[in-house]
Amino acid sequence: CDCFELSKSDLVAELQRRGMDLADAEKWFETTHSQNRLRNKNVQRNILEAQDGRSKLSRLISTSSDTKAKPNVAVEIFMPSSGFRYLWDVATLLFTLASLVREPYRQAFSE
């Protein structure tokens, strides 16, 4: 991956070379900057909320820096290798097959 540092004059020259309006580009950069600032603020708020043990968010995600920490129950239940997930998939398959058989008969023989 290459990383290039662009000076403001290089950026302006490149935008002009591509025929872009500098005022529109500046508005776009300002909008992007304000949206990123808002996103970062919301992420910080969510992290703080997740660290509070009483919030719903803290029950869904772990903010522990310990990589060997036990995953939260909500996450563990739907892991692909969990027993619950296997039973969930089997039940979904059975209900789908039942609907596949039942619906044509219901449509054909309904009054």
DRENTORKOL-3810 file (N, C-alpha, C; in nm, 4 decimals):
REM DRENTORKOL-3810
@n.u->0.0840; n.v->-0.1164; n.w->0.0000; ca.u->0.0000; ca.v->0.0000; ca.w->0.0000; c.u->0.0893; c.v->0.1238; c.w->0.0000
@n.u->0.0699; n.v->0.2098; n.w->-0.0944; ca.u->0.1462; ca.v->0.3339; ca.w->-0.1010; c.u->0.0683; c.v->0.4447; c.w->-0.0336
@n.u->0.1399; n.v->0.5294; n.w->0.0343; ca.u->0.0792; ca.v->0.6432; ca.w->0.1015; c.u->0.1473; c.v->0.7692; c.w->0.0486
@n.u->0.0688; n.v->0.8624; n.w->0.0013; ca.u->0.1238; ca.v->0.9855; ca.w->-0.0534; c.u->0.0763; c.v->1.1041; c.w->0.0292
@n.u->0.1648; n.v->1.2000; n.w->0.0474; ca.u->0.1275; ca.v->1.3217; ca.w->0.1177; c.u->0.1074; c.v->1.4301; c.w->0.0132
@n.u->-0.0063; n.v->1.4939; n.w->0.0175; ca.u->-0.0427; ca.v->1.5950; ca.w->-0.0806; c.u->-0.0493; c.v->1.7303; c.w->-0.0111
@n.u->0.0220; n.v->1.8270; n.w->-0.0641; ca.u->0.0121; ca.v->1.9608; ca.w->-0.0071; c.u->-0.1153; c.v->2.0268; c.w->-0.0599
@n.u->-0.1552; n.v->2.1365; n.w->0.0032; ca.u->-0.2770; ca.v->2.2050; ca.w->-0.0387; c.u->-0.2635; c.v->2.2549; c.w->-0.1826
@n.u->-0.1468; n.v->2.3054; n.w->-0.2177; ca.u->-0.1277; ca.v->2.3545; ca.w->-0.3550; c.u->-0.1351; c.v->2.2404; c.w->-0.4561
@n.u->-0.0823; n.v->2.1211; n.w->-0.4193; ca.u->-0.0919; ca.v->2.0050; ca.w->-0.5079; c.u->-0.2378; c.v->1.9634; c.w->-0.5269
@n.u->-0.3134; n.v->1.9651; n.w->-0.4182; ca.u->-0.4542; ca.v->1.9289; ca.w->-0.4249; c.u->-0.5313; c.v->2.0269; c.w->-0.5125
@n.u->-0.5089; n.v->2.1550; n.w->-0.4929; ca.u->-0.5775; ca.v->2.2575; ca.w->-0.5735; c.u->-0.5425; c.v->2.2397; c.w->-0.7201
@n.u->-0.4152; n.v->2.2173; n.w->-0.7498; ca.u->-0.3722; ca.v->2.1983; ca.w->-0.8889; c.u->-0.4389; c.v->2.0751; c.w->-0.9503
@n.u->-0.4470; n.v->1.9667; n.w->-0.8746; ca.u->-0.5096; ca.v->1.8437; ca.w->-0.9253; c.u->-0.6584; c.v->1.8632; c.w->-0.9482
@n.u->-0.7269; n.v->1.9317; n.w->-0.8563; ca.u->-0.8692; ca.v->1.9582; ca.w->-0.8742; c.u->-0.8944; c.v->2.0460; c.w->-0.9967
@n.u->-0.8092; n.v->2.1477; n.w->-1.0165; ca.u->-0.8239; ca.v->2.2345; ca.w->-1.1334; c.u->-0.7944; c.v->2.1575; c.w->-1.2616
@n.u->-0.6955; n.v->2.0699; n.w->-1.2573; ca.u->-0.6608; ca.v->1.9894; ca.w->-1.3751; c.u->-0.7782; c.v->1.9009; c.w->-1.4159
@n.u->-0.8537; n.v->1.8538; n.w->-1.3183; ca.u->-0.9693; ca.v->1.7686; ca.w->-1.3455; c.u->-1.0962; c.v->1.8487; c.w->-1.3729
@n.u->-1.0852; n.v->1.9804; n.w->-1.3722; ca.u->-1.1987; ca.v->2.0655; ca.w->-1.4053; c.u->-1.3034; c.v->2.0751; c.w->-1.2959
@n.u->-1.2632; n.v->2.0559; n.w->-1.1713; ca.u->-1.3580; ca.v->2.0635; ca.w->-1.0609; c.u->-1.3623; c.v->2.2059; c.w->-1.0062
@n.u->-1.4815; n.v->2.2465; n.w->-0.9646; ca.u->-1.4987; ca.v->2.3776; ca.w->-0.9046; c.u->-1.4431; c.v->2.3727; c.w->-0.7621
@n.u->-1.3534; n.v->2.4642; n.w->-0.7291; ca.u->-1.2884; ca.v->2.4629; ca.w->-0.5985; c.u->-1.3871; c.v->2.4912; c.w->-0.4852
@n.u->-1.4863; n.v->2.5754; n.w->-0.5108; ca.u->-1.5860; ca.v->2.6058; ca.w->-0.4083; c.u->-1.6679; c.v->2.4814; c.w->-0.3751
@n.u->-1.7064; n.v->2.4036; n.w->-0.4785; ca.u->-1.7808; ca.v->2.2789; ca.w->-0.4554; c.u->-1.6954; c.v->2.1776; c.w->-0.3810
@n.u->-1.5678; n.v->2.1692; n.w->-0.4174; ca.u->-1.4770; ca.v->2.0765; ca.w->-0.3499; c.u->-1.4607; c.v->2.1159; c.w->-0.2029
@n.u->-1.4505; n.v->2.2448; n.w->-0.1758; ca.u->-1.4360; ca.v->2.2911; ca.w->-0.0379; c.u->-1.5611; c.v->2.2593; c.w->0.0435
@n.u->-1.6795; n.v->2.2790; n.w->-0.0166; ca.u->-1.8048; ca.v->2.2454; ca.w->0.0522; c.u->-1.8103; c.v->2.0959; c.w->0.0819
@n.u->-1.7670; n.v->2.0138; n.w->-0.0151; ca.u->-1.7680; ca.v->1.8692; ca.w->0.0032; c.u->-1.6759; c.v->1.8299; c.w->0.1191
@n.u->-1.5538; n.v->1.8897; n.w->0.1221; ca.u->-1.4600; ca.v->1.8592; ca.w->0.2298; c.u->-1.5152; c.v->1.9030; c.w->0.3657
@n.u->-1.5792; n.v->2.0193; n.w->0.3711; ca.u->-1.6373; ca.v->2.0666; ca.w->0.4969; c.u->-1.7509; c.v->1.9761; c.w->0.5436
@n.u->-1.8355; n.v->1.9343; n.w->0.4492; ca.u->-1.9459; ca.v->1.8434; ca.w->0.4823; c.u->-1.8913; c.v->1.7104; c.w->0.5333
@n.u->-1.7922; n.v->1.6571; n.w->0.4643; ca.u->-1.7316; ca.v->1.5301; ca.w->0.5056; c.u->-1.6682; c.v->1.5432; c.w->0.6432
@n.u->-1.6015; n.v->1.6540; n.w->0.6668; ca.u->-1.5380; ca.v->1.6773; ca.w->0.7964; c.u->-1.6420; c.v->1.6836; c.w->0.9085
@n.u->-1.7515; n.v->1.7549; n.w->0.8855; ca.u->-1.8539; ca.v->1.7660; ca.w->0.9902; c.u->-1.9236; c.v->1.6314; c.w->1.0124
@n.u->-1.9461; n.v->1.5548; n.w->0.9061; ca.u->-2.0077; ca.v->1.4222; ca.w->0.9218; c.u->-1.9149; c.v->1.3285; c.w->0.9993
@n.u->-1.7858; n.v->1.3325; n.w->0.9705; ca.u->-1.6898; ca.v->1.2492; ca.w->1.0425; c.u->-1.6819; c.v->1.2890; c.w->1.1895
@n.u->-1.6862; n.v->1.4177; n.w->1.2174; ca.u->-1.6838; ca.v->1.4653; ca.w->1.3550; c.u->-1.8067; c.v->1.4145; c.w->1.4309
@n.u->-1.9246; n.v->1.4205; n.w->1.3669; ca.u->-2.0474; ca.v->1.3710; ca.w->1.4289; c.u->-2.0398; c.v->1.2203; c.w->1.4525
@n.u->-1.9896; n.v->1.1454; n.w->1.3532; ca.u->-1.9733; ca.v->1.0011; ca.w->1.3692; c.u->-1.8803; c.v->0.9689; c.w->1.4849
@n.u->-1.7673; n.v->1.0379; n.w->1.4913; ca.u->-1.6719; ca.v->1.0138; ca.w->1.5992; c.u->-1.7326; c.v->1.0432; c.w->1.7355
@n.u->-1.8116; n.v->1.1495; n.w->1.7432; ca.u->-1.8778; ca.v->1.1847; ca.w->1.8681; c.u->-1.9741; c.v->1.0732; c.w->1.9091
@n.u->-2.0511; n.v->1.0201; n.w->1.8125; ca.u->-2.1460; ca.v->0.9129; ca.w->1.8419; c.u->-2.0743; c.v->0.7836; c.w->1.8812
@n.u->-1.9626; n.v->0.7539; n.w->1.8165; ca.u->-1.8849; ca.v->0.6347; ca.w->1.8521; c.u->-1.8321; c.v->0.6484; c.w->1.9945
@n.u->-1.7809; n.v->0.7658; n.w->2.0293; ca.u->-1.7321; ca.v->0.7873; ca.w->2.1650; c.u->-1.8439; c.v->0.7725; c.w->2.2677
@n.u->-1.9625; n.v->0.8242; n.w->2.2351; ca.u->-2.0762; ca.v->0.8112; ca.w->2.3255; c.u->-2.1151; c.v->0.6644; c.w->2.3416
@n.u->-2.1143; n.v->0.5879; n.w->2.2314; ca.u->-2.1483; ca.v->0.4462; ca.w->2.2381; c.u->-2.0462; c.v->0.3673; c.w->2.3192
@n.u->-1.9193; n.v->0.4024; n.w->2.3061; ca.u->-1.8153; ca.v->0.3346; ca.w->2.3842; c.u->-1.8362; c.v->0.3603; c.w->2.5327
@n.u->-1.8635; n.v->0.4854; n.w->2.5680; ca.u->-1.8891; ca.v->0.5168; ca.w->2.7087; c.u->-2.0131; c.v->0.4450; c.w->2.7597
@n.u->-2.1161; n.v->0.4378; n.w->2.6769; ca.u->-2.2389; ca.v->0.3700; ca.w->2.7171; c.u->-2.2141; c.v->0.2203; c.w->2.7334
@n.u->-2.1317; n.v->0.1630; n.w->2.6472; ca.u->-2.1023; ca.v->0.0199; ca.w->2.6561; c.u->-2.0214; c.v->-0.0128; c.w->2.7810
@n.u->-1.9439; n.v->0.0822; n.w->2.8293; ca.u->-1.8642; ca.v->0.0604; ca.w->2.9496; c.u->-1.9497; c.v->0.0665; c.w->3.0761
@n.u->-2.0675; n.v->0.1274; n.w->3.0656; ca.u->-2.1602; ca.v->0.1319; ca.w->3.1785; c.u->-2.2314; c.v->-0.0034; c.w->3.1845
@n.u->-2.2131; n.v->-0.0766; n.w->3.2906; ca.u->-2.2674; ca.v->-0.2114; ca.w->3.3020; c.u->-2.4184; c.v->-0.2197; c.w->3.3027
@n.u->-2.4881; n.v->-0.1081; n.w->3.3168; ca.u->-2.6339; ca.v->-0.1096; ca.w->3.3250; c.u->-2.7009; c.v->-0.0898; c.w->3.1901
@n.u->-2.6276; n.v->-0.0558; n.w->3.0859; ca.u->-2.6901; ca.v->-0.0246; ca.w->2.9575; c.u->-2.7139; c.v->-0.1508; c.w->2.8744
@n.u->-2.8086; n.v->-0.1408; n.w->2.7818; ca.u->-2.8353; ca.v->-0.2520; ca.w->2.6908; c.u->-2.7137; c.v->-0.2786; c.w->2.6018
@n.u->-2.6462; n.v->-0.1720; n.w->2.5626; ca.u->-2.5306; ca.v->-0.1861; ca.w->2.4754; c.u->-2.4194; c.v->-0.2660; c.w->2.5419
@n.u->-2.4041; n.v->-0.2500; n.w->2.6725; ca.u->-2.2976; ca.v->-0.3231; ca.w->2.7423; c.u->-2.3260; c.v->-0.4726; c.w->2.7461
@n.u->-2.4526; n.v->-0.5111; n.w->2.7331; ca.u->-2.4858; ca.v->-0.6535; ca.w->2.7304; c.u->-2.4578; c.v->-0.7155; c.w->2.5942
@n.u->-2.4510; n.v->-0.6333; n.w->2.4898; ca.u->-2.4286; ca.v->-0.6844; ca.w->2.3548; c.u->-2.2820; c.v->-0.6897; c.w->2.3156
@n.u->-2.2051; n.v->-0.5918; n.w->2.3596; ca.u->-2.0642; ca.v->-0.5880; ca.w->2.3212; c.u->-1.9767; c.v->-0.5782; c.w->2.4442
@n.u->-1.8537; n.v->-0.6219; n.w->2.4281; ca.u->-1.7587; ca.v->-0.6162; ca.w->2.5374; c.u->-1.6569; c.v->-0.5076; c.w->2.5080
@n.u->-1.6298; n.v->-0.4243; n.w->2.6054; ca.u->-1.5278; ca.v->-0.3201; ca.w->2.5886; c.u->-1.3993; c.v->-0.3592; c.w->2.6585
@n.u->-1.3920; n.v->-0.4831; n.w->2.7025; ca.u->-1.2736; ca.v->-0.5308; ca.w->2.7734; c.u->-1.1551; c.v->-0.5371; c.w->2.6776
@n.u->-1.0386; n.v->-0.4973; n.w->2.7260; ca.u->-0.9186; ca.v->-0.5056; ca.w->2.6439; c.u->-0.8578; c.v->-0.6451; c.w->2.6503
@n.u->-0.9109; n.v->-0.7304; n.w->2.7380; ca.u->-0.8631; ca.v->-0.8676; ca.w->2.7509; c.u->-0.9138; c.v->-0.9479; c.w->2.6314
@n.u->-0.8218; n.v->-0.9969; n.w->2.5482; ca.u->-0.8614; ca.v->-1.0693; ca.w->2.4271; c.u->-0.9183; c.v->-1.2064; c.w->2.4583
@n.u->-0.8925; n.v->-1.2574; n.w->2.5787; ca.u->-0.9445; ca.v->-1.3883; ca.w->2.6158; c.u->-1.0733; c.v->-1.3774; c.w->2.6961
@n.u->-1.1320; n.v->-1.2585; n.w->2.6987; ca.u->-1.2557; ca.v->-1.2398; ca.w->2.7737; c.u->-1.3669; c.v->-1.3225; c.w->2.7100
@n.u->-1.4553; n.v->-1.3734; n.w->2.7932; ca.u->-1.5666; ca.v->-1.4536; ca.w->2.7449; c.u->-1.6635; c.v->-1.3643; c.w->2.6677
@n.u->-1.7037; n.v->-1.4059; n.w->2.5454; ca.u->-1.7971; ca.v->-1.3229; ca.w->2.4690; c.u->-1.9316; c.v->-1.3119; c.w->2.5391
@n.u->-2.0014; n.v->-1.2045; n.w->2.5138; ca.u->-2.1331; ca.v->-1.1843; ca.w->2.5735; c.u->-2.2297; c.v->-1.2898; c.w->2.5224
@n.u->-2.3333; n.v->-1.3186; n.w->2.6004; ca.u->-2.4267; ca.v->-1.4255; ca.w->2.5694; c.u->-2.4953; c.v->-1.4032; c.w->2.4354
@n.u->-2.5384; n.v->-1.2812; n.w->2.4071; ca.u->-2.6093; ca.v->-1.2531; ca.w->2.2823; c.u->-2.5224; c.v->-1.2844; c.w->2.1618
@n.u->-2.3952; n.v->-1.2564; n.w->2.1701; ca.u->-2.3037; ca.v->-1.2837; ca.w->2.0602; c.u->-2.2757; c.v->-1.4334; c.w->2.0526
@n.u->-2.2587; n.v->-1.4976; n.w->2.1684; ca.u->-2.2240; ca.v->-1.6396; ca.w->2.1740; c.u->-2.3352; c.v->-1.7287; c.w->2.1191
@n.u->-2.4598; n.v->-1.6925; n.w->2.1403; ca.u->-2.5730; ca.v->-1.7748; ca.w->2.0968; c.u->-2.5739; c.v->-1.7927; c.w->1.9458
@n.u->-2.5451; n.v->-1.6874; n.w->1.8719; ca.u->-2.5567; ca.v->-1.6936; ca.w->1.7271; c.u->-2.4240; c.v->-1.7179; c.w->1.6557
@n.u->-2.3233; n.v->-1.7624; n.w->1.7287; ca.u->-2.1973; ca.v->-1.7989; ca.w->1.6643; c.u->-2.2236; c.v->-1.9209; c.w->1.5753
@n.u->-2.1629; n.v->-1.9282; n.w->1.4580; ca.u->-2.1914; ca.v->-2.0389; ca.w->1.3659; c.u->-2.1676; c.v->-2.1774; c.w->1.4250
@n.u->-2.0780; n.v->-2.1900; n.w->1.5200; ca.u->-2.0473; ca.v->-2.3221; ca.w->1.5744; c.u->-2.1275; c.v->-2.3551; c.w->1.7007
@n.u->-2.2178; n.v->-2.2682; n.w->1.7441; ca.u->-2.2914; ca.v->-2.2944; ca.w->1.8686; c.u->-2.4052; c.v->-2.3930; c.w->1.8440
@n.u->-2.4412; n.v->-2.4643; n.w->1.9482; ca.u->-2.5508; ca.v->-2.5605; ca.w->1.9395; c.u->-2.6833; c.v->-2.4925; c.w->1.9115
@n.u->-2.7051; n.v->-2.3765; n.w->1.9735; ca.u->-2.8286; ca.v->-2.3025; ca.w->1.9499; c.u->-2.8418; c.v->-2.2650; c.w->1.8029
@n.u->-2.7325; n.v->-2.2204; n.w->1.7435; ca.u->-2.7354; ca.v->-2.1798; ca.w->1.6026; c.u->-2.7684; c.v->-2.2986; c.w->1.5134
@n.u->-2.7140; n.v->-2.4172; n.w->1.5451; ca.u->-2.7436; ca.v->-2.5373; ca.w->1.4679; c.u->-2.8922; c.v->-2.5697; c.w->1.4757
@n.u->-2.9483; n.v->-2.5687; n.w->1.5982; ca.u->-3.0909; ca.v->-2.5962; ca.w->1.6143; c.u->-3.1770; c.v->-2.4911; c.w->1.5445
@n.u->-3.1338; n.v->-2.3660; n.w->1.5508; ca.u->-3.2043; ca.v->-2.2572; ca.w->1.4835; c.u->-3.2083; c.v->-2.2824; c.w->1.3325
@n.u->-3.0950; n.v->-2.3217; n.w->1.2747; ca.u->-3.0884; ca.v->-2.3486; ca.w->1.1308; c.u->-3.1766; c.v->-2.4674; c.w->1.0922
@n.u->-3.1756; n.v->-2.5726; n.w->1.1738; ca.u->-3.2584; ca.v->-2.6899; ca.w->1.1456; c.u->-3.4067; c.v->-2.6526; c.w->1.1542
@n.u->-3.4454; n.v->-2.5787; n.w->1.2568; ca.u->-3.5854; ca.v->-2.5368; ca.w->1.2712; c.u->-3.6285; c.v->-2.4490; c.w->1.1544
@n.u->-3.5425; n.v->-2.3588; n.w->1.1134; ca.u->-3.5735; ca.v->-2.2728; ca.w->0.9990; c.u->-3.5911; c.v->-2.3554; c.w->0.8722
@n.u->-3.5061; n.v->-2.4537; n.w->0.8521; ca.u->-3.5171; ca.v->-2.5415; ca.w->0.7357; c.u->-3.6489; c.v->-2.6184; c.w->0.7391
@n.u->-3.6850; n.v->-2.6724; n.w->0.8552; ca.u->-3.8097; ca.v->-2.7481; ca.w->0.8661; c.u->-3.9316; c.v->-2.6597; c.w->0.8409
@n.u->-3.9329; n.v->-2.5409; n.w->0.8974; ca.u->-4.0454; ca.v->-2.4504; ca.w->0.8728; c.u->-4.0536; c.v->-2.4092; c.w->0.7255
@n.u->-3.9396; n.v->-2.3899; n.w->0.6636; ca.u->-3.9381; ca.v->-2.3547; ca.w->0.5211; c.u->-3.9920; c.v->-2.4699; c.w->0.4365
@n.u->-3.9485; n.v->-2.5919; n.w->0.4663; ca.u->-3.9977; ca.v->-2.7083; ca.w->0.3920; c.u->-4.1474; c.v->-2.7286; c.w->0.4153
@n.u->-4.1933; n.v->-2.7096; n.w->0.5386; ca.u->-4.3366; ca.v->-2.7227; ca.w->0.5672; c.u->-4.4164; c.v->-2.6197; c.w->0.4877
@n.u->-4.3674; n.v->-2.4978; n.w->0.4807; ca.u->-4.4360; ca.v->-2.3940; ca.w->0.4028; c.u->-4.4329; c.v->-2.4273; c.w->0.2545
@n.u->-4.3248; n.v->-2.4856; n.w->0.2100; ca.u->-4.3104; ca.v->-2.5226; ca.w->0.0689; c.u->-4.4148; c.v->-2.6263; c.w->0.0294
@n.u->-4.4474; n.v->-2.7153; n.w->0.1198; ca.u->-4.5478; ca.v->-2.8186; ca.w->0.0920; c.u->-4.6884; c.v->-2.7664; c.w->0.1203
@n.u->-4.7063; n.v->-2.6956; n.w->0.2318; ca.u->-4.8384; ca.v->-2.6543; ca.w->0.2765; c.u->-4.9014; c.v->-2.5476; c.w->0.1866
@n.u->-4.8267; n.v->-2.4487; n.w->0.1464; ca.u->-4.8853; ca.v->-2.3349; ca.w->0.0736; c.u->-4.9467; c.v->-2.3721; c.w->-0.0611
@n.u->-4.8831; n.v->-2.4561; n.w->-0.1430; ca.u->-4.9512; ca.v->-2.4925; ca.w->-0.2686; c.u->-5.0846; c.v->-2.5649; c.w->-0.2454
@n.u->-5.0894; n.v->-2.6551; n.w->-0.1443; ca.u->-5.2153; ca.v->-2.7230; ca.w->-0.1134; c.u->-5.3188; c.v->-2.6244; c.w->-0.0613
@n.u->-5.2782; n.v->-2.5325; n.w->0.0196; ca.u->-5.3709; ca.v->-2.4334; ca.w->0.0721; c.u->-5.4280; c.v->-2.3475; c.w->-0.0413
@n.u->-5.3432; n.v->-2.3095; n.w->-0.1334; ca.u->-5.3886; ca.v->-2.2276; ca.w->-0.2466; c.u->-5.4801; c.v->-2.3077; c.w->-0.3399
@n.u->-5.4470; n.v->-2.4347; n.w->-0.3620; ca.u->-5.5223; ca.v->-2.5166; ca.w->-0.4555; c.u->-5.6602; c.v->-2.5540; c.w->-0.4020
@n.u->-5.6683; n.v->-2.5806; n.w->-0.2717; ca.u->-5.7924; ca.v->-2.6338; ca.w->-0.2174; c.u->-5.8681; c.v->-2.5361; c.w->-0.1278
@n.u->-5.8299; n.v->-2.4101; n.w->-0.1268; ca.u->-5.9039; ca.v->-2.3128; ca.w->-0.0447; c.u->-6.0312; c.v->-2.2733; c.w->-0.1181
@n.u->-6.1317; n.v->-2.2409; n.w->-0.0414; ca.u->-6.2621; ca.v->-2.2065; ca.w->-0.1021; c.u->-6.2703; c.v->-2.0624; c.w->-0.1397
END
